[in-house]
Amino acid sequence: MKRLVISAMALLVALAAPAAAHARPTTGVPATGAPPAVPVPADLTTTEVSFAGGGGLTLRGTVLSPRGGQGARPGIVLVHGAGAGTPRTKLMTEAVEFARRGMAVLVYDKRTEGYSLFERSYSQLADDALGAVAALRRQAGVNPAHVGLWGLSEGGWVVPLAASRSTDVAFVVLVGANSLQPLRQQAWAVSAGLRKAGVAGSLPDRSVPTLYRAISDGGLFPEPWHDPLPVLRKVRQPVLAIWGTHDLLTPPVESPPLMARTLAEGGNEHVTLRLFTGADHAAHRTPDGGVTRAPELTPGYPELVGSWVSDVASGRAPRSSPPEAGTKAQQASATIPVPPPAWWESAPVQAAALLLFLVAFLGYPLAAGVRRVRGTAVAAGPAPRVLAGAGLAVVAGGFGYLMYLVMTGGKLAEPGPVLAGRPVLWLLLQALVVTVAVATVLTARAWRAAGRGSERVRLGLLVTAGAVMIPWALYWGLLLP
């Protein structure tokens, strides 16, 4: 049954997002074995490196350093956000800016082996980061006692895990990091994107979180309930945590105080929190409230990282401090808990309901077509045909639309035309559910009037599917305002 669940849901995801689901797998090493071209300003030097990540996988990266200078400088390893095989060039803006402020910066290509849309291990990614730290500590001109980690987004779960495992990590810098479980954060981000697009009601409030719980229970959302709080309590290194006030992927009002409180509970007395006005999830400038990202970093961000790392390396790690007064993030809605589903709402139960719907709603018209060809058609009235057609449309349209929103709903969703706070397509699906309810009652009458035989069985299966769809649609929010 578990394999059936995963296969069915994987098919739905693949249909909704073929580009993401069918990305060509690689090994974390460029196919040609040669380092990619890295545009670097003339005032910096580069060194190509390779190192062993988690499980012994070879990863490759580039170390950027200022030209000249005296003595050993601090180093920082950049850890990517979510995405399989993200190339080092994605973080080259940050790498250049940090290197220009006196640091040796290692940026590397992210793995894809063991990492995909449906598979990943934060523990393994943490081992990758520690492998990069070891490689940077061996570089000439780098002070091995002052090498730290910088993590963006998903890296905000990975970097604390790495830092909690090794005293070789001298400090931690987090950008757009989450203090919440991945499933809770992601459900909030998609729902927040819908609300930003003008959608209200059951779709963002009920349906999106419900879908995420189902796909995670089916094994299609990796690390869904990773709890960052016990990990943060083990981080003893100085921490600089940064958020943009227009972060639409991490809840920027909830994450900072929770992170600060948790680090303090673990005894960390060197925590600096900063919010940057007008910055997005990655602390880049944003011209439209976080929807699009400008290539340049927000003013003051690289300078803060440079001065803070310099202070830490000089033994002057700042004492814990709250965000600057007067800087407020924008978060239109609060996150909600997304617990593991109970048995009656689990992926196997959802798969069983889906199988019932497909057999009943698809089987009835197919059987009717065969009977018509054979000249043995039975007149049961229009209700069964309406029930079968509407039921199929609800199942296919409902799952297809929800998966489309999940795969495209980050930052600003595209729900289509919206009427009175509800997408027109969603209103149509809700109308079809009402149609199913009415047609189920009428089909039940036809079933009672039918004599013994196969037609009575087919009508009975159809009525059963229609009756099950009513609570199913209520659970999924299709019968809620």
C-alpha positions as CSV (number, residue, x, y, z in Angstrom):
1,M,0.0,0.0,0.0
2,K,2.8,2.4,0.8
3,R,4.3,1.9,-2.6
4,L,0.9,2.5,-4.2
5,V,0.7,5.8,-2.2
6,I,4.1,7.0,-3.3
7,S,3.6,6.0,-6.9
8,A,0.2,7.7,-7.1
9,M,1.4,10.9,-5.5
10,A,4.6,10.9,-7.5
11,L,2.5,10.7,-10.7
12,L,0.5,13.7,-9.6
13,V,3.6,15.7,-8.7
14,A,5.2,14.8,-12.0
15,L,2.1,15.9,-14.0
16,A,2.0,19.2,-12.1
17,A,5.7,19.9,-12.3
18,P,7.5,17.9,-15.0
19,A,10.6,20.1,-15.0
20,A,11.2,19.7,-11.3
21,A,10.3,16.1,-11.1
22,H,12.3,14.9,-14.1
23,A,15.5,16.9,-13.5
24,R,18.5,15.0,-14.9
25,P,20.4,13.4,-11.9
26,T,24.1,14.1,-11.5
27,T,26.7,13.2,-8.9
28,G,27.6,16.6,-7.4
29,V,30.7,16.8,-9.7
30,P,30.6,18.6,-13.1
31,A,30.1,16.0,-15.8
32,T,33.4,17.0,-17.6
33,G,35.4,17.0,-14.3
34,A,36.5,20.6,-15.0
35,P,35.5,23.5,-12.8
36,P,32.9,25.8,-14.1
37,A,33.8,29.3,-15.3
38,V,33.6,31.7,-12.3
39,P,33.5,35.4,-13.1
40,V,35.7,37.0,-10.4
41,P,36.9,40.6,-10.1
42,A,40.6,41.4,-10.6
43,D,41.1,42.4,-7.0
44,L,40.4,38.8,-5.9
45,T,42.3,35.5,-6.4
46,T,40.7,32.1,-6.8
47,T,41.7,28.6,-6.0
48,E,39.9,25.5,-7.2
49,V,39.4,22.8,-4.6
50,S,37.8,19.4,-4.2
51,F,36.9,17.7,-1.0
52,A,35.0,14.7,0.4
53,G,31.4,15.4,1.5
54,G,29.0,13.1,3.3
55,G,29.3,9.5,2.3
56,G,32.6,10.2,0.6
57,L,31.1,12.0,-2.4
58,T,33.6,14.3,-4.1
59,L,32.4,17.9,-4.2
60,R,34.2,20.8,-6.0
61,G,34.3,24.5,-5.2
62,T,36.2,27.8,-5.5
63,V,38.0,29.7,-2.8
64,L,38.0,33.5,-3.3
65,S,40.5,35.6,-1.3
66,P,41.7,39.2,-1.4
67,R,44.9,39.9,-3.2
68,G,47.9,40.6,-1.0
69,G,47.4,41.3,2.7
70,Q,49.4,40.2,5.7
71,G,48.8,37.3,8.1
72,A,46.2,34.6,8.1
73,R,42.6,35.7,7.4
74,P,39.3,34.3,8.6
75,G,37.4,32.0,6.3
76,I,33.7,31.3,5.6
77,V,32.0,28.5,3.8
78,L,28.8,29.3,1.9
79,V,26.0,26.7,2.1
80,H,23.2,26.8,-0.5
81,G,19.5,26.9,0.1
82,A,17.2,24.2,-1.3
83,G,17.8,22.9,-4.8
84,A,19.5,19.9,-6.3
85,G,22.9,20.5,-7.8
86,T,22.8,24.3,-7.3
87,P,26.1,25.6,-8.9
88,R,28.5,27.7,-7.0
89,T,27.8,30.6,-9.3
90,K,24.4,31.1,-7.6
91,L,26.2,32.5,-4.6
92,M,29.0,34.3,-6.4
93,T,27.6,37.7,-5.5
94,E,27.9,36.9,-1.8
95,A,31.3,35.2,-2.2
96,V,32.7,38.3,-4.0
97,E,31.3,40.8,-1.4
98,F,32.5,38.8,1.6
99,A,36.0,38.2,0.1
100,R,36.3,42.0,-0.5
101,R,35.9,42.4,3.2
102,G,38.9,40.4,4.2
103,M,37.7,36.8,4.2
104,A,38.7,33.7,2.3
105,V,35.4,32.4,1.0
106,L,34.7,28.8,-0.2
107,V,31.6,28.3,-2.4
108,Y,30.9,24.8,-3.8
109,D,28.5,23.0,-6.1
110,K,25.7,21.4,-4.2
111,R,25.2,17.6,-4.4
112,T,22.4,15.9,-6.2
113,E,23.5,12.3,-5.3
114,G,21.1,11.5,-2.4
115,Y,19.4,14.9,-3.0
116,S,16.3,15.5,-5.1
117,L,12.7,16.8,-4.9
118,F,11.7,13.7,-2.9
119,E,15.0,12.8,-1.1
120,R,17.5,14.6,1.1
121,S,19.3,14.4,4.4
122,Y,20.2,17.4,6.4
123,S,22.7,15.3,8.2
124,Q,24.4,14.4,5.0
125,L,24.3,18.0,3.9
126,A,25.9,19.0,7.2
127,D,28.7,16.5,6.5
128,D,29.2,18.2,3.1
129,A,29.5,21.5,4.9
130,L,32.0,20.1,7.4
131,G,34.0,18.7,4.5
132,A,34.2,22.2,3.0
133,V,35.3,23.6,6.4
134,A,38.1,21.1,6.5
135,A,39.2,22.0,3.0
136,L,39.2,25.7,3.7
137,R,41.1,25.3,6.9
138,R,43.9,23.7,4.9
139,Q,44.2,26.6,2.5
140,A,47.3,28.8,2.6
141,G,46.6,32.2,4.1
142,V,43.6,31.0,6.1
143,N,43.6,31.0,9.9
144,P,42.2,27.5,10.6
145,A,40.9,28.6,14.0
146,H,38.6,31.2,12.4
147,V,36.7,29.4,9.8
148,G,32.9,29.6,10.0
149,L,29.7,28.7,8.1
150,W,27.2,30.8,6.3
151,G,23.8,29.2,5.4
152,L,20.9,30.5,3.3
153,S,17.3,29.2,3.7
154,E,17.6,25.4,3.8
155,G,21.2,26.1,4.9
156,G,19.7,27.6,8.0
157,W,18.7,24.0,9.1
158,V,22.0,22.5,7.8
159,V,24.6,24.9,9.2
160,P,23.5,24.7,12.9
161,L,23.5,20.9,12.6
162,A,27.1,21.1,11.3
163,A,28.2,23.6,13.9
164,S,26.7,21.5,16.7
165,R,28.9,18.6,15.6
166,S,32.3,20.2,15.3
167,T,34.4,22.8,17.2
168,D,36.2,23.4,13.9
169,V,33.3,25.7,13.0
170,A,34.3,29.0,14.6
171,F,31.1,31.0,13.9
172,V,27.7,30.8,12.2
173,V,26.0,33.3,9.8
174,L,22.4,32.5,8.9
175,V,20.3,34.3,6.3
176,G,16.5,33.7,5.9
177,A,16.8,30.9,8.3
178,N,13.8,29.0,9.9
179,S,13.2,28.2,13.5
180,L,10.3,26.1,12.4
181,Q,9.8,22.6,11.0
182,P,10.2,22.5,7.2
183,L,6.7,21.3,6.5
184,R,5.2,24.1,8.6
185,Q,7.3,26.7,6.9
186,Q,6.6,25.4,3.4
187,A,2.8,25.2,4.0
188,W,2.9,28.8,5.3
189,A,4.9,30.0,2.3
190,V,2.5,28.6,-0.2
191,S,-0.6,29.8,1.7
192,A,1.0,33.2,2.2
193,G,1.6,33.4,-1.6
194,L,-2.0,32.7,-2.2
195,R,-3.1,35.4,0.3
196,K,-0.8,37.9,-1.3
197,A,-2.5,37.1,-4.6
198,G,-5.9,37.9,-3.0
199,V,-7.1,34.4,-2.1
200,A,-8.9,33.8,1.2
201,G,-10.9,31.0,2.8
202,S,-10.5,27.3,2.9
203,L,-7.9,27.0,0.1
204,P,-5.0,28.6,1.9
205,D,-6.4,27.9,5.4
206,R,-7.2,24.2,5.0
207,S,-6.4,22.7,1.7
208,V,-2.8,23.6,1.3
209,P,-1.7,22.4,4.8
210,T,-3.8,19.2,4.3
211,L,-2.0,18.5,1.0
212,Y,1.4,18.9,2.5
213,R,0.5,16.5,5.3
214,A,-0.6,13.9,2.8
215,I,2.4,14.2,0.5
216,S,4.8,14.1,3.5
217,D,3.0,11.0,4.9
218,G,3.4,9.4,1.4
219,G,7.2,10.0,1.6
220,L,7.3,12.8,-1.0
221,F,8.4,15.6,1.3
222,P,11.9,14.9,2.7
223,E,12.7,15.9,6.3
224,P,9.2,17.3,6.9
225,W,9.3,17.3,10.7
226,H,13.0,18.1,11.3
227,D,13.0,20.0,14.6
228,P,15.6,22.8,14.5
229,L,15.2,23.8,18.1
230,P,17.1,20.9,19.8
231,V,19.9,21.5,17.3
232,L,20.0,25.3,18.0
233,R,20.3,24.6,21.7
234,K,23.6,22.8,21.0
235,V,25.2,25.6,19.0
236,R,27.8,27.4,21.1
237,Q,29.6,29.4,18.4
238,P,28.8,33.1,17.9
239,V,25.7,33.5,15.7
240,L,24.8,36.3,13.3
241,A,21.2,35.8,12.0
242,I,19.8,38.0,9.2
243,W,16.3,38.4,7.7
244,G,14.8,40.7,5.1
245,T,11.7,42.5,6.1
246,H,10.1,41.3,2.9
247,D,10.8,37.6,3.3
248,L,8.0,35.6,1.7
249,L,9.5,32.2,2.2
250,T,10.5,32.2,5.9
251,P,8.1,33.8,8.4
252,P,10.2,36.8,9.3
253,V,8.1,37.8,12.4
254,E,8.1,34.4,14.0
255,S,11.6,33.1,13.3
256,P,13.9,35.7,14.9
257,P,12.5,35.7,18.5
258,L,12.2,31.9,18.5
259,M,15.7,31.4,17.3
260,A,17.1,33.9,19.8
261,R,15.2,32.4,22.7
262,T,16.3,28.8,21.8
263,L,20.0,29.8,21.4
264,A,19.8,31.5,24.8
265,E,18.2,28.4,26.4
266,G,21.3,26.5,25.2
267,G,23.6,29.0,26.9
268,N,24.8,30.9,23.8
269,E,25.5,34.5,24.8
270,H,26.8,35.7,21.5
271,V,23.8,36.0,19.2
272,T,23.3,39.0,16.9
273,L,19.9,39.4,15.1
274,R,19.4,41.8,12.3
275,L,16.5,42.7,10.0
276,F,17.1,44.6,6.8
277,T,14.4,46.9,5.5
278,G,13.5,46.3,1.9
279,A,15.4,43.0,1.6
280,D,14.0,39.7,0.5
281,H,14.5,36.1,1.7
282,A,18.2,36.1,0.6
283,A,18.9,39.7,1.9
284,H,19.0,41.0,-1.7
285,R,17.3,44.2,-2.7
286,T,13.7,43.7,-3.9
287,P,11.7,46.3,-5.8
288,D,8.2,44.8,-5.2
289,G,8.0,43.6,-1.6
290,G,9.9,40.3,-2.0
291,V,8.3,38.9,-5.2
292,T,11.4,39.5,-7.4
293,R,15.0,39.6,-6.3
294,A,17.5,42.1,-7.6
295,P,21.1,40.8,-8.2
296,E,22.7,43.2,-5.7
297,L,22.8,42.6,-2.0
298,T,20.8,45.0,0.3
299,P,23.0,47.9,1.5
300,G,24.8,47.3,4.7
301,Y,24.5,43.5,4.7
302,P,28.0,42.6,3.4
303,E,29.5,45.3,5.6
304,L,27.8,43.8,8.6
305,V,29.0,40.3,7.9
306,G,32.5,41.6,7.3
307,S,32.7,43.6,10.5
308,W,31.0,40.9,12.6
309,V,33.4,38.2,11.4
310,S,36.3,40.5,12.0
311,D,35.2,41.1,15.6
312,V,34.7,37.3,16.2
313,A,38.1,36.5,14.8
314,S,39.6,39.2,17.0
315,G,38.1,37.7,20.1
316,R,35.4,40.4,20.4
317,A,32.3,38.4,19.6
318,P,29.3,40.7,20.3
319,R,27.1,39.9,23.2
320,S,23.6,38.9,22.4
321,S,21.4,41.7,21.2
322,P,17.8,42.0,19.8
323,P,17.0,43.4,16.3
324,E,17.4,47.1,16.0
325,A,14.5,49.1,17.3
326,G,12.1,50.4,14.6
327,T,12.8,47.7,12.1
328,K,9.7,45.6,11.5
329,A,9.2,42.6,9.2
330,Q,6.0,42.1,7.2
331,Q,4.1,38.8,7.8
332,A,0.5,39.0,6.9
333,S,-0.5,35.6,8.5
334,A,0.8,33.4,11.2
335,T,2.1,29.9,10.6
336,I,0.0,27.0,11.9
337,P,1.1,23.6,13.2
338,V,1.2,20.8,10.6
339,P,1.3,17.6,12.6
340,P,1.6,14.1,11.2
341,P,-1.8,12.9,10.0
342,A,-3.9,10.5,12.1
343,W,-4.6,7.0,10.7
344,W,-7.9,8.1,9.2
345,E,-6.3,10.9,7.2
346,S,-3.0,9.1,6.4
347,A,-1.6,8.6,2.9
348,P,-2.8,5.0,2.7
349,V,-6.4,6.0,3.6
350,Q,-6.3,8.8,1.0
351,A,-5.0,6.4,-1.6
352,A,-7.8,4.0,-0.8
353,A,-10.3,6.8,-1.2
354,L,-8.7,7.8,-4.5
355,L,-8.8,4.2,-5.7
356,L,-12.5,4.0,-4.9
357,F,-13.2,7.2,-6.8
358,L,-11.3,6.1,-9.9
359,V,-12.9,2.6,-9.9
360,A,-16.4,3.9,-9.4
361,F,-16.4,7.1,-11.4
362,L,-14.3,5.9,-14.3
363,G,-15.7,2.3,-14.2
364,Y,-19.3,3.3,-14.6
365,P,-19.0,5.1,-18.0
366,L,-16.7,2.5,-19.3
367,A,-19.1,-0.3,-18.4
368,A,-22.0,1.8,-19.9
369,G,-20.0,2.1,-23.1
370,V,-19.4,-1.6,-23.4
371,R,-23.1,-2.3,-22.7
372,R,-24.1,0.2,-25.4
373,V,-21.8,-1.5,-27.9
374,R,-23.3,-4.9,-27.1
375,G,-26.9,-3.5,-27.2
376,T,-27.6,-4.3,-23.6
377,A,-27.7,-0.7,-22.2
378,V,-29.8,-0.1,-19.1
379,A,-31.7,3.1,-18.7
380,A,-30.9,4.4,-15.2
381,G,-31.5,8.1,-16.0
382,P,-28.9,10.9,-16.2
383,A,-28.0,11.0,-12.4
384,P,-25.4,8.2,-12.5
385,R,-23.7,9.8,-15.5
386,V,-23.6,13.2,-13.9
387,L,-22.3,11.7,-10.7
388,A,-19.5,9.8,-12.5
389,G,-18.5,12.9,-14.6
390,A,-18.6,15.4,-11.7
391,G,-16.8,13.0,-9.4
392,L,-14.0,12.4,-11.9
393,A,-13.7,16.2,-12.4
394,V,-13.4,16.8,-8.7
395,V,-10.7,14.2,-8.2
396,A,-8.6,15.2,-11.2
397,G,-9.2,18.9,-11.1
398,G,-8.8,19.1,-7.3
399,F,-5.5,17.3,-7.0
400,G,-4.2,18.8,-10.2
401,Y,-5.0,22.3,-9.1
402,L,-3.6,21.9,-5.6
403,M,-0.4,20.3,-6.9
404,Y,0.0,23.2,-9.4
405,L,-0.3,25.7,-6.5
406,V,2.2,23.8,-4.4
407,M,4.7,23.7,-7.2
408,T,4.3,27.3,-8.2
409,G,3.1,29.0,-5.0
410,G,6.3,30.4,-3.6
411,K,6.4,34.2,-3.1
412,L,3.4,35.0,-5.3
413,A,1.0,32.3,-6.4
414,E,-0.8,32.4,-9.7
415,P,-4.3,31.0,-8.8
416,G,-6.0,32.3,-11.9
417,P,-9.0,34.7,-11.8
418,V,-10.2,35.4,-8.3
419,L,-13.8,36.2,-7.4
420,A,-14.7,37.4,-3.9
421,G,-11.4,36.1,-2.5
422,R,-11.8,32.6,-4.2
423,P,-10.2,31.4,-7.4
424,V,-12.8,30.8,-10.0
425,L,-11.5,27.3,-10.6
426,W,-11.8,26.6,-6.9
427,L,-15.4,27.8,-6.9
428,L,-16.1,25.6,-9.9
429,L,-14.7,22.6,-8.0
430,Q,-16.8,23.4,-5.0
431,A,-19.9,23.6,-7.3
432,L,-19.0,20.2,-8.7
433,V,-18.9,18.7,-5.2
434,V,-22.4,20.0,-4.5
435,T,-23.4,18.4,-7.8
436,V,-21.9,15.1,-6.6
437,A,-24.0,15.3,-3.4
438,V,-27.2,15.9,-5.3
439,A,-26.4,13.3,-8.0
440,T,-25.6,10.8,-5.2
441,V,-29.1,11.1,-3.7
442,L,-30.7,10.7,-7.1
443,T,-28.5,7.7,-8.0
444,A,-29.4,6.1,-4.7
445,R,-33.0,6.2,-5.9
446,A,-32.1,4.5,-9.2
447,W,-30.1,1.9,-7.2
448,R,-33.2,1.0,-5.1
449,A,-35.3,0.8,-8.2
450,A,-32.8,-1.4,-10.0
451,G,-33.4,-5.1,-10.0
452,R,-30.8,-7.7,-9.2
453,G,-27.8,-8.0,-11.4
454,S,-24.6,-6.2,-12.4
455,E,-26.3,-2.8,-12.9
456,R,-27.4,-2.7,-9.3
457,V,-23.8,-3.5,-8.3
458,R,-22.4,-0.8,-10.5
459,L,-24.9,1.8,-9.2
460,G,-24.2,0.7,-5.6
461,L,-20.5,1.3,-6.1
462,L,-21.2,4.7,-7.6
463,V,-23.4,5.7,-4.7
464,T,-20.8,4.5,-2.2
465,A,-18.1,6.6,-3.9
466,G,-20.4,9.6,-4.0
467,A,-21.2,9.2,-0.3
468,V,-17.5,8.9,0.6
469,M,-16.7,12.0,-1.4
470,I,-18.8,14.2,0.8
471,P,-16.7,13.9,4.0
472,W,-13.6,13.6,1.9
473,A,-14.4,17.0,0.2
474,L,-15.2,18.5,3.7
475,Y,-11.8,17.3,4.9
476,W,-10.0,18.8,2.0
477,G,-11.8,22.1,2.3
478,L,-13.9,21.8,-0.8
479,L,-17.1,22.1,1.2
480,L,-15.8,24.9,3.4
481,P,-16.3,28.6,2.7
